[in-house]
């Protein structure tokens, strides 16, 4: 990780974000008629479906507001964030404080899902927008959305169980690592506010403890995706299925928190431990790239897309390995970062029309020309580009090579 390599990486992340990813979405995704963002785009940005995922509205609003807060106060970024948030306010509110999962272009409800990920992204978007504008309504909404997320995720009996809990009680890692990230973003924008009886930092600590206690199993060299109520391994398809991308994303959230606390040793050990074991379980030694699912025991996985390569796990691994190298200077993290950065930038970017394809076969062949859908929008990729751009600037500054 030489200064020359860091300078090249800085240019790749910065220019990829500001000259490619963000212009693609501003040009093709904004719905100037009904507000919000249209995410189902073909290769050249053509709109191929007009239904809107609500979590994409929150993710996009967070992205644009964060750029406004941290890069440059560009009016078009703030307006894009405002449009997405207003669409959520005006059209996406469901019963009991929940948000819908997807709606029509005009905002008529199509589906309510059992989980509450629309809410956590609305929370971080509202917080970032409030920081940008001083809008007290947005700040209040950030707190309310976060409270809804916490209530449904961690109050027993509020969110319907995936399977009958009397037969097979389970808990998932996802709600915890999303709580960590949501708490971090709300705190960064609004300060360490109290939500549902605890500060953002206290919620972060609770979820980090849960990951450490129930999901990370160093004796098995794994972070589980789903376990029993007390962390038991469930020896069935769902229980054995691992998601390396999720786990690596969780790892960098924990490492980020360790960094914010001056290099907290316990969090460093946990984050690095998760990254190490899940890199080993996820990296495809034959074709390169991260497998989407693997099995705890090395058995075949039920999901037919298990060996595909999705864009977002690679975004998360790029962040995690670069952050791990910044914190430790261990050469293996520089090597891993080079592997995942180079593989992803060879496979996913579209040099003709911009942005990234989202889905590849195991050998790296692109499987669909989609640039967006109900799951892919302006979030994982621009978050990676923004975070790693800033990391490389820190690293170059600390080495005296920031020119």
ABEGO torsion letter per residue (X at the ends): XBAAAAAAAAAAAAAAAAAAAAAAAAAAABBAAAEEBBABBBAAGBBABABBBAAAAAAAAAAAAAAAAAABBBAAAAAAAAAAAAAAAAAABBBGGBBBABBBAAGBBABBBABAAAAAAAAAAAAAAAAAAGBAAAAAAAAAAAAAAAAAAABBGABBBABBAAABBBBBAAAAAAAAAAAAAAAAAAEBBBBGGBBAAAAAAAAAAAAAAAABBAAAGBBBABBBAAGBBBBBAAAABBBAAAAAAAAAAAAAAAAAAGGBAAAAAAAAAAAAAAAAAABBAAAEEBBABBBAAGBBBABAAAABBBAAAAAAAAAAAAAAAAAAGBAAAAAAAAAAAAAAAAAABBAAAEEBBABBBAAGBBABABABBAABBBAAAAAAAAAAAAAAAAAAAAAGAAX
